[in-house]
Amino acid sequence: MKENSQQEAEEMLAWIDEKFIKSMSKVHCLALIAKGHTHGYDMMKYIEKQYGLKISAGSYYPLLQWLEEKGYIRGVWEHVDGKPSKKTYEVTKRGINVLNAAKKRLMVLVQGLSAERRTQKNSRNREFIV
């Protein structure tokens, strides 16, 4: 029984990782760049290693392009003789502001998840969690 509940927990965590990363991809991308993952390929490999999620270049590079167009990141092409050119990204001041606002919002969510369970009664006298 314990083994089954452990497997269910692992399946739930894998689902949470996938949904969270996909729904928070823009913020997560900003955070990765801020932490030093400056190449698109590097970020995709990190996500695959960390969360077991394979993200295609066809979906990740448009995300980087969108962040750059909005002014949240800045990209610079690196040219090294004999090697393919790479675009390196850095987070702008505007991107840092967005990232900090997102962190605050996420902390509120986390605090709500870890808060003590309380119940109230609604107008039909049914209990619900607040």
C-alpha positions as CSV (number, residue, x, y, z in Angstrom):
1,M,0.0,0.0,0.0
2,K,2.8,2.4,0.9
3,E,4.5,1.7,-2.4
4,N,1.3,2.5,-4.3
5,S,0.8,5.8,-2.5
6,Q,4.5,6.7,-3.2
7,Q,4.0,6.0,-6.9
8,E,0.8,8.2,-6.9
9,A,2.7,11.0,-5.2
10,E,5.5,10.8,-7.7
11,E,2.9,10.8,-10.6
12,M,1.2,13.9,-9.1
13,L,4.5,15.7,-8.6
14,A,5.5,15.0,-12.3
15,W,2.1,16.4,-13.4
16,I,2.6,19.4,-11.2
17,D,6.1,20.0,-12.6
18,E,4.8,19.8,-16.2
19,K,1.8,22.0,-15.7
20,F,3.7,24.5,-13.6
21,I,6.6,24.8,-16.0
22,K,4.3,25.2,-19.0
23,S,2.0,27.7,-17.3
24,M,4.9,29.7,-15.8
25,S,7.2,29.4,-18.8
26,K,7.8,33.1,-19.3
27,V,8.6,33.8,-15.7
28,H,10.6,30.6,-15.4
29,C,12.6,31.6,-18.5
30,L,13.4,35.0,-16.9
31,A,14.5,33.2,-13.7
32,L,16.8,30.8,-15.6
33,I,18.5,33.7,-17.5
34,A,18.9,35.6,-14.2
35,K,20.6,32.5,-12.7
36,G,23.1,32.3,-15.6
37,H,21.5,30.0,-18.1
38,T,22.1,32.4,-21.0
39,H,21.6,30.2,-24.1
40,G,18.3,28.8,-25.3
41,Y,19.8,25.3,-25.7
42,D,21.2,25.5,-22.2
43,M,17.8,26.4,-20.8
44,M,16.0,23.6,-22.6
45,K,18.6,21.0,-21.4
46,Y,18.3,22.3,-17.8
47,I,14.5,21.9,-17.9
48,E,14.9,18.4,-19.3
49,K,17.4,17.4,-16.6
50,Q,15.6,19.1,-13.7
51,Y,12.0,18.3,-14.5
52,G,12.2,15.5,-17.1
53,L,10.4,17.7,-19.7
54,K,11.5,17.9,-23.2
55,I,10.8,21.3,-24.8
56,S,11.3,21.7,-28.5
57,A,13.3,24.6,-29.9
58,G,10.2,25.4,-32.0
59,S,8.3,26.3,-28.8
60,Y,11.2,27.7,-26.7
61,Y,12.8,30.1,-29.1
62,P,9.6,32.0,-29.8
63,L,9.2,32.4,-26.1
64,L,12.7,34.0,-25.9
65,Q,11.8,36.2,-28.9
66,W,8.6,37.3,-27.2
67,L,10.5,38.2,-24.0
68,E,13.0,40.1,-26.0
69,E,10.4,42.0,-28.0
70,K,8.7,43.0,-24.7
71,G,12.0,44.3,-23.4
72,Y,12.3,41.8,-20.5
73,I,15.6,40.3,-21.9
74,R,18.3,41.4,-24.3
75,G,20.0,39.1,-26.7
76,V,23.5,39.5,-28.1
77,W,25.0,37.3,-30.8
78,E,28.3,35.6,-29.9
79,H,30.7,34.8,-32.8
80,V,33.5,32.4,-32.2
81,D,35.8,31.4,-35.1
82,G,35.1,27.9,-36.3
83,K,31.9,27.5,-34.2
84,P,28.2,28.3,-34.9
85,S,27.0,31.7,-33.6
86,K,25.1,31.7,-30.4
87,K,22.7,34.2,-29.0
88,T,23.3,35.0,-25.3
89,Y,20.5,36.5,-23.2
90,E,20.5,38.7,-20.1
91,V,17.6,40.0,-18.1
92,T,16.9,43.7,-18.4
93,K,15.9,46.0,-15.5
94,R,12.3,45.7,-16.8
95,G,12.6,41.9,-16.7
96,I,14.0,42.0,-13.1
97,N,11.0,44.1,-12.1
98,V,8.6,41.5,-13.7
99,L,10.5,38.7,-12.1
100,N,10.3,40.3,-8.6
101,A,6.6,40.9,-9.0
102,A,6.0,37.3,-10.0
103,K,8.0,36.1,-7.0
104,K,5.8,38.1,-4.7
105,R,2.7,36.7,-6.3
106,L,4.0,33.2,-6.1
107,M,4.9,33.7,-2.4
108,V,1.3,34.6,-1.7
109,L,0.2,31.4,-3.5
110,V,2.6,29.3,-1.5
111,Q,1.6,30.9,1.8
112,G,-2.0,30.1,0.9
113,L,-1.2,26.5,0.3
114,S,0.7,26.2,3.6
115,A,-1.8,28.2,5.7
116,E,-3.7,26.5,8.4
117,R,-6.9,24.9,7.2
118,R,-10.0,26.9,8.2
119,T,-13.6,26.4,7.3
120,Q,-16.5,28.7,7.0
121,K,-20.2,28.2,6.2
122,N,-21.7,29.6,3.1
123,S,-25.3,30.9,2.7
124,R,-26.6,27.3,2.4
125,N,-24.9,26.4,5.6
126,R,-22.3,24.2,3.8
127,E,-18.7,24.3,5.0
128,F,-16.0,25.3,2.6
129,I,-12.2,25.8,3.1
130,V,-10.9,29.4,3.2
